[in-house]
């Protein structure tokens, strides 16, 4: 907890120290991505089709259709797929460009020209594609485990009306959330690492896995405040803009200005999330390098002890 607080304080200090750059260049680059995220929750024509498909898939896999947990999971997964599909062009362009600007500025503040920023877009793009496959694989693995677990429960005589079915289903949902949260944190760190080290693809994911090993709790603690803030901004957009539009059925000037301000606020937190990830990456690198030095010195001490004991044995003989 102390390490997380230190990283958060340093991230806020870094953001405030370079406030003008982060709130102008970086935030404006992330603005189209933020607007697309907020609007995708309002206009999602493919959401009902995806929800029906996923619910049918769950029923075919043997999950209990009468239980509300899997209806909620189906809805959330459908929303995630719909949002990802609708915002994909903005994610591959403005989102990655904003991240590359932030990463380049934090690591090479004297080399923030346009060619240098575009130079790290290729590894970011390759890592983003690899992250997408990793997230899909993690979801497939988690649902496979849930499928085998519920098949085993049904074979053991449990049903959806059984008293023990509710806590077991809740445990499955918690397990799925933990797996997905760790994968998302790993992917976020891999994206930052690829921009700093200029190495994209699965190699960045493997390096991020080595760096984050033993520090998953710290990464989760850092991700929670930003995730809650982004969720709160999305709820604010739904309450202030979408609700007002549903009542009046038209968009006026004040609604448009307020919507732009909320999307800009979302962009600011996207920038803060990247800054936190960069500071966390540097912290992990320092700890790994210190651990390697300590291991090397311990190895030298063991060699020295062995040589001393060997020389004593030779003298006694």
C-alpha positions as CSV (number, residue, x, y, z in Angstrom):
1,X,0.0,0.0,0.0
2,X,2.9,2.4,0.8
3,X,4.4,1.7,-2.7
4,X,1.1,2.4,-4.4
5,X,0.7,5.7,-2.5
6,X,4.2,6.7,-3.5
7,X,3.6,6.0,-7.2
8,X,0.2,7.8,-7.1
9,X,1.8,10.9,-5.5
10,X,4.7,10.9,-8.0
11,X,2.3,10.5,-10.9
12,X,0.2,13.4,-9.7
13,X,3.3,15.5,-9.3
14,X,4.5,14.6,-12.8
15,X,1.1,15.5,-14.2
16,X,1.0,18.8,-12.5
17,X,4.6,19.6,-13.3
18,X,3.8,19.1,-17.1
19,X,0.2,20.3,-16.8
20,X,0.2,22.4,-20.0
21,X,1.4,19.6,-22.3
22,X,-0.8,16.9,-20.8
23,X,-4.0,19.0,-20.8
24,X,-3.5,20.4,-24.3
25,X,-1.6,18.1,-26.7
26,X,-2.1,14.7,-25.0
27,X,-5.7,15.4,-23.9
28,X,-6.8,16.8,-27.2
29,X,-5.3,13.8,-29.0
30,X,-7.2,11.5,-26.7
31,X,-10.5,13.5,-27.0
32,X,-11.9,11.7,-30.2
33,X,-11.3,8.3,-28.5
34,X,-13.0,9.5,-25.3
35,X,-16.0,10.9,-27.2
36,X,-16.4,7.6,-29.1
37,X,-16.3,5.7,-25.8
38,X,-19.1,7.8,-24.3
39,X,-21.2,7.8,-27.4
40,X,-20.8,4.1,-28.0
41,X,-22.9,3.5,-24.8
42,X,-25.7,5.6,-26.3
43,X,-25.7,4.4,-29.9
44,X,-25.1,0.7,-30.1
45,X,-27.2,-0.9,-32.9
46,X,-25.4,-4.2,-32.8
47,X,-25.8,-4.7,-29.0
48,X,-29.1,-6.6,-29.1
49,X,-27.8,-9.0,-31.7
50,X,-24.5,-9.7,-29.8
51,X,-26.5,-10.2,-26.5
52,X,-28.8,-12.7,-28.1
53,X,-25.8,-14.6,-29.7
54,X,-23.9,-14.7,-26.4
55,X,-26.9,-15.8,-24.4
56,X,-27.6,-18.6,-26.9
57,X,-24.0,-19.6,-26.7
58,X,-24.2,-19.8,-22.9
59,X,-27.4,-21.9,-23.1
60,X,-25.8,-24.3,-25.6
61,X,-22.7,-24.6,-23.4
62,X,-24.9,-25.8,-20.5
63,X,-25.0,-22.7,-18.3
64,X,-28.3,-22.3,-16.4
65,X,-30.4,-19.8,-18.4
66,X,-32.8,-19.1,-15.5
67,X,-30.0,-17.7,-13.3
68,X,-29.5,-13.9,-13.4
69,X,-25.7,-13.9,-13.0
70,X,-25.1,-15.2,-16.5
71,X,-27.6,-12.8,-18.0
72,X,-25.6,-10.0,-16.4
73,X,-22.4,-11.5,-17.7
74,X,-23.9,-11.8,-21.2
75,X,-25.0,-8.1,-21.1
76,X,-21.6,-6.9,-19.9
77,X,-19.7,-8.9,-22.5
78,X,-22.1,-7.7,-25.2
79,X,-21.5,-4.1,-24.2
80,X,-17.7,-4.6,-24.2
81,X,-17.7,-6.2,-27.6
82,X,-20.1,-3.5,-29.0
83,X,-18.0,-0.7,-27.6
84,X,-14.7,-2.2,-28.8
85,X,-16.1,-2.7,-32.3
86,X,-17.5,0.9,-32.6
87,X,-14.5,2.6,-31.1
88,X,-11.8,0.5,-32.9
89,X,-10.9,3.1,-35.5
90,X,-10.4,5.8,-32.8
91,X,-8.5,3.3,-30.6
92,X,-6.0,2.4,-33.3
93,X,-5.5,6.1,-34.3
94,X,-6.1,8.7,-31.6
95,X,-5.7,6.5,-28.5
96,X,-2.4,5.0,-29.6
97,X,-1.2,8.4,-30.8
98,X,-2.0,10.0,-27.4
99,X,-0.2,7.2,-25.6
100,X,2.9,7.5,-27.8
101,X,3.0,11.3,-27.1
102,X,2.8,10.8,-23.3
103,X,5.4,8.0,-23.3
104,X,7.8,9.9,-25.5
105,X,7.4,13.0,-23.4
106,X,8.0,11.3,-20.1
107,X,11.1,9.3,-21.3
108,X,12.5,11.7,-24.0
109,X,11.3,15.2,-23.1
110,X,13.7,16.8,-25.7
111,X,12.5,14.5,-28.5
112,X,8.8,15.1,-28.8
113,X,8.7,16.0,-32.5
114,X,6.1,14.4,-34.8
115,X,8.5,11.9,-36.5
116,X,9.7,10.7,-33.1
117,X,6.2,10.2,-31.9
118,X,5.2,8.3,-35.0
119,X,8.3,6.2,-34.6
120,X,6.9,4.3,-31.6
121,X,3.4,3.8,-33.1
122,X,4.4,0.6,-34.8
123,X,5.4,-1.3,-31.6
124,X,2.3,0.1,-29.9
125,X,0.1,-1.1,-32.7
126,X,1.7,-4.6,-32.6
127,X,1.4,-4.8,-28.9
128,X,-2.2,-3.7,-29.0
129,X,-3.1,-6.5,-31.4
130,X,-1.3,-9.0,-29.2
131,X,-3.1,-7.7,-26.2
132,X,-6.4,-8.2,-28.0
133,X,-5.6,-11.9,-28.6
134,X,-4.5,-12.3,-25.0
135,X,-7.8,-10.8,-23.7
136,X,-9.8,-13.1,-26.0
137,X,-7.8,-16.1,-24.9
138,X,-8.2,-15.2,-21.2
139,X,-12.0,-14.8,-21.6
140,X,-12.2,-18.2,-23.4
141,X,-10.1,-19.9,-20.8
142,X,-12.2,-18.5,-17.9
143,X,-15.5,-19.5,-19.5
144,X,-14.1,-22.9,-20.3
145,X,-13.3,-23.4,-16.6
146,X,-16.7,-22.1,-15.6
147,X,-18.3,-24.5,-18.1
148,X,-16.5,-27.5,-16.7
149,X,-17.2,-26.4,-13.2
150,X,-21.0,-26.1,-13.8
151,X,-21.0,-29.4,-15.7
152,X,-19.4,-31.1,-12.8
153,X,-21.9,-29.5,-10.4
154,X,-24.8,-30.7,-12.5
155,X,-23.3,-34.2,-12.7
156,X,-23.0,-34.1,-8.9
157,X,-26.7,-33.4,-8.4
158,X,-26.7,-29.6,-8.0
159,X,-29.2,-27.5,-9.8
160,X,-29.8,-23.7,-10.1
161,X,-32.4,-23.9,-7.3
162,X,-29.9,-25.5,-4.9
163,X,-28.8,-23.4,-1.9
164,X,-25.1,-23.9,-2.6
165,X,-25.4,-22.9,-6.2
166,X,-25.6,-19.1,-5.4
167,X,-22.3,-18.8,-3.5
168,X,-20.5,-21.1,-6.0
169,X,-21.8,-18.9,-8.9
170,X,-20.7,-15.8,-7.1
171,X,-17.2,-17.4,-6.6
172,X,-17.1,-18.1,-10.3
173,X,-17.9,-14.5,-11.1
174,X,-15.3,-13.2,-8.7
175,X,-12.7,-15.6,-10.2
176,X,-13.5,-14.3,-13.7
177,X,-13.2,-10.7,-12.6
178,X,-9.8,-11.3,-11.0
179,X,-8.5,-13.1,-14.0
180,X,-9.8,-10.4,-16.4
181,X,-8.4,-7.6,-14.1
182,X,-4.9,-9.1,-14.0
183,X,-4.9,-9.6,-17.8
184,X,-6.0,-6.0,-18.4
185,X,-3.3,-4.7,-16.1
186,X,-0.7,-6.9,-17.8
187,X,-1.8,-5.6,-21.2
188,X,-1.7,-2.0,-20.1
189,X,1.9,-2.4,-18.8
190,X,2.9,-4.2,-22.0
191,X,1.6,-1.3,-24.0
192,X,3.6,1.2,-22.1
193,X,6.7,-1.0,-22.1
194,X,6.5,-1.4,-25.9
195,X,6.6,2.4,-26.3
196,X,9.5,2.9,-24.0
197,X,11.7,0.0,-25.2
198,X,10.5,0.1,-28.8
199,X,9.7,-3.6,-28.9
200,X,6.2,-4.7,-29.8
201,X,4.2,-7.9,-29.9
202,X,4.2,-10.8,-27.6
203,X,7.7,-10.0,-26.4
204,X,6.4,-6.9,-24.6
205,X,3.8,-9.0,-22.9
206,X,6.4,-11.5,-21.7
207,X,8.6,-8.7,-20.4
208,X,5.6,-7.1,-18.7
209,X,4.8,-10.4,-17.1
210,X,8.3,-10.6,-15.6
211,X,8.2,-7.1,-14.4
212,X,4.8,-7.4,-12.7
213,X,5.5,-10.7,-11.1
214,X,5.0,-10.3,-7.3
215,X,3.6,-6.8,-7.8
216,X,0.1,-7.6,-9.0
217,X,-1.5,-6.2,-5.8
218,X,0.2,-2.9,-6.3
219,X,-0.9,-2.8,-10.0
220,X,-4.5,-3.5,-9.0
221,X,-4.4,-0.8,-6.3
222,X,-3.1,1.7,-8.9
223,X,-5.8,0.7,-11.5
224,X,-8.8,0.9,-9.2
225,X,-8.9,4.7,-8.7
226,X,-8.6,5.5,-12.4
227,X,-11.1,2.8,-13.4
228,X,-13.6,4.1,-10.8
229,X,-13.0,7.7,-12.1
230,X,-13.7,6.7,-15.7
231,X,-16.8,4.7,-14.7
232,X,-18.0,7.8,-12.8
233,X,-17.5,10.0,-15.8
234,X,-19.4,7.6,-18.0
235,X,-22.3,7.6,-15.4
236,X,-22.2,11.4,-15.4
237,X,-22.5,11.5,-19.2
238,X,-25.5,9.1,-19.0
239,X,-27.1,11.2,-16.3
240,X,-26.5,14.7,-17.7
241,X,-26.6,14.2,-21.5
242,X,-28.3,10.9,-22.3
243,X,-31.1,11.5,-19.8
244,X,-31.7,15.0,-20.9
245,X,-31.8,14.0,-24.5
246,X,-34.3,11.2,-23.8
247,X,-36.5,13.8,-22.1
248,X,-36.3,16.6,-24.7
249,X,-35.5,14.4,-27.7
250,X,-33.3,17.1,-29.1
251,X,-29.7,18.5,-28.5
252,X,-29.3,22.1,-27.6
253,X,-26.2,24.3,-27.2
254,X,-25.8,23.7,-23.4
255,X,-26.0,19.9,-23.8
256,X,-23.4,20.0,-26.5
257,X,-21.0,22.1,-24.5
258,X,-21.5,20.0,-21.4
259,X,-20.9,16.8,-23.4
260,X,-17.7,18.2,-24.8
261,X,-16.5,19.1,-21.3
262,X,-17.3,15.6,-20.0
263,X,-15.5,14.0,-22.9
264,X,-12.5,16.2,-22.3
265,X,-12.6,15.2,-18.6
266,X,-12.5,11.6,-19.7
267,X,-9.5,12.4,-21.8
268,X,-7.7,13.9,-18.8
269,X,-8.1,10.6,-16.9
270,X,-6.9,8.6,-19.9
271,X,-3.7,10.7,-19.8
272,X,-3.4,10.2,-16.0
273,X,-3.8,6.5,-16.5
274,X,-0.9,6.5,-18.9
275,X,1.3,8.6,-16.6
276,X,0.6,6.2,-13.7
277,X,1.5,3.2,-15.9
278,X,4.8,4.9,-16.9
279,X,5.8,5.6,-13.3
280,X,4.8,2.1,-12.3
281,X,7.0,0.7,-15.1
282,X,10.0,2.6,-13.9
283,X,9.4,1.5,-10.4
284,X,9.3,-2.2,-11.5
285,X,12.5,-1.7,-13.5
286,X,14.3,-0.3,-10.5
287,X,13.2,-3.2,-8.3
288,X,14.2,-5.8,-10.9
289,X,17.6,-4.2,-11.4
290,X,18.2,-4.0,-7.6
291,X,17.1,-7.6,-7.2
292,X,19.6,-8.7,-9.9
293,X,22.4,-6.8,-8.2
294,X,21.6,-8.4,-4.8
295,X,21.5,-11.8,-6.4
296,X,24.9,-11.2,-8.1
297,X,26.5,-10.0,-4.9
298,X,25.0,-12.9,-3.0
299,X,26.5,-15.2,-5.6
300,X,29.9,-13.6,-5.2
301,X,29.7,-14.0,-1.4
302,X,28.9,-17.6,-1.7
303,X,31.9,-18.1,-4.1
304,X,34.2,-16.2,-1.7
305,X,33.0,-18.4,1.2
306,X,33.6,-21.5,-0.8
307,X,37.1,-20.4,-1.8
308,X,37.9,-19.6,1.9
309,X,36.7,-23.0,3.1
310,X,38.6,-24.7,0.3
311,X,41.8,-22.9,1.2
312,X,41.4,-23.9,4.9
313,X,41.0,-27.5,4.0
314,X,44.1,-27.4,1.8
315,X,46.1,-25.7,4.7
316,X,45.0,-28.4,7.2
317,X,45.9,-31.2,4.9
